[in-house]
């Protein structure tokens, strides 16, 4: 059956089915129901994941995961460079149950795990979470891929080990020991399709072991909270202050809910930007030992520290109590789809069991793994990281100087690390009121809307709060994917957006 390439669901109201269950499953039920009712016909293009997420006020990861699951079921079709569409020949009712759709076990998470916006859609990209896509080391990666394929044995081209190819696991382990002071044998490394994939595996293992709750930082990256929810865990928000998560509130929430696992970003808290002090690190590890618990360390951008050497991974202080998550999404690009876990001894068998149940190829393609191994062994990865650190440090300094010039009174938050800062507009003075004694009162959501009208990608802090506050004056401003030449214009555009929102 031919599909109408102009057919679009832009005017079709899509919303999750009300009721219990994970948000992702309820959105899938709604899409399947609309197909069954004829509201969505074969060939219909669904809204881009970002557009639908913004419309519904939910995480983009929820939408991309729902789309990905339905692609795996044959309900939807996805092609590179094209919209996700209703399948030309949708499966019969016997193959898709609109009431209960079970998660896929044989496909990766949907494209771009963890991305909250589509890179490159705004001329001035000030949204966080995306590295500099203009400086992806394409030639070095191609050389590593060519060499890896030439050297691969016949056995390498056969069945894929559930935990990943031994050579790639060894290369990742060596890199992490050197750069992150990680402790453990090569066998502790499990290769994944990214941080969200790794989180889904450990969350499933935790749920199978009887865990029901997961302590999470608030605010934090919503995608991993959603992954935990999808695995059956209940996220328990714990407030974050200027030094990161505090042990006392965490202990209180753990005692209240019975939670014995926590998801943290110790090296560089997202999005507030703190590095967890030594005393809090020690106290959190004491808690994990006391309750026989597990700390999941999201090491998302720890390679990028500009005022001193990066803080070593928490995992190195207690490899039996800390599972480290990492990926190339922030260091190279999300499209590489390669991540890793460093798993404590007692959790290796449960995580491996989850990986085996996901099918014959639970991780990234073997050739991609071998390419990464060669890329690391040849020193190309280390050279890329050094260049990226220099570039981001310079860009961060230029951004802060621009913000001081264009938005006097704005408070900048976060250590000199990563690819984002927070900008609190509560004390800002702009426009006719620049010399006034009182600061302009401006809502971050209004600034985001005014920024979009000026082709400026911005994010309100509320996007990352477990329960969004009624009002916010804080923006999370990224500079990873912002071209240096566009930085002055981007900051001027931000000032214009603030002035318009204040007016």
NORFENHU-V987974 format. One record per helix or strand of 3 or more residues. SS is the DSSP state (2 for helix, 1 for strand). FROM is the first residue (numbers start at 1). TO is the last residue. If there is no record, write none. Layout:
# NORFENHU-V987974
[[SS & FROM & TO] [SS & FROM & TO]]
This chain:
# NORFENHU-V987974
[[2 & 23 & 37] [2 & 49 & 56] [2 & 60 & 72] [2 & 133 & 135] [2 & 138 & 151] [2 & 166 & 180] [2 & 186 & 188] [1 & 189 & 192] [2 & 195 & 208] [1 & 213 & 218] [2 & 222 & 230] [1 & 234 & 241] [2 & 247 & 257] [1 & 261 & 264] [2 & 278 & 290] [1 & 294 & 298] [2 & 314 & 317] [1 & 322 & 327] [2 & 334 & 336] [1 & 339 & 342] [2 & 345 & 357] [2 & 366 & 377] [2 & 380 & 406] [1 & 411 & 413] [1 & 420 & 424] [2 & 431 & 433] [2 & 444 & 453] [2 & 461 & 464] [1 & 474 & 478] [2 & 484 & 502]]
